[in-house]
Amino acid sequence: MKSRDIWEMTPDEIRNKLDNAHSELFNLRFQFSIGQMQNNARLGQVRRDIARLNTILRAKQLQPEQVPSKASPERAKSRAKQVPSEASEAPAEPPARKRSRRSASEAGEAPAEPAKRQRSGRSK
């Protein structure tokens, strides 16, 4: 099932397709368990169809909420109060510099002595 076709459906049609897909998946799992399944790849196809249906259904549910309405003058004023203008702000301090990961010799420090290896308790 193509996502283009699903986008053209109504949410009720998508729910019906989703119910049909779930029942088909149940039947395919049952066939698989008793060894009657002829096409094993169909399980994955149905699972992907279910995921696609759920995704598009959820997107359609969220779609009306995401459409921006024309901003009213009151909303624009309140938004202007929340965001201060850049001209009135004092210049920000530069961010603190991070220490580089240079070795001790590059940083001008004396190199650390290598750790001495300890011998095992056995003697040779």
Secondary structure, DSSP 8 states (H G I E B T S, - for coil): --HHHHHTS-HHHHHHHHHHHHHHHHHHHHHHHHT--S-THHHHHHHHHHHHHHHHHHHHHHHHHHS-----HHHHHHHHHHS--TTTS--------------TTTTT------------S---
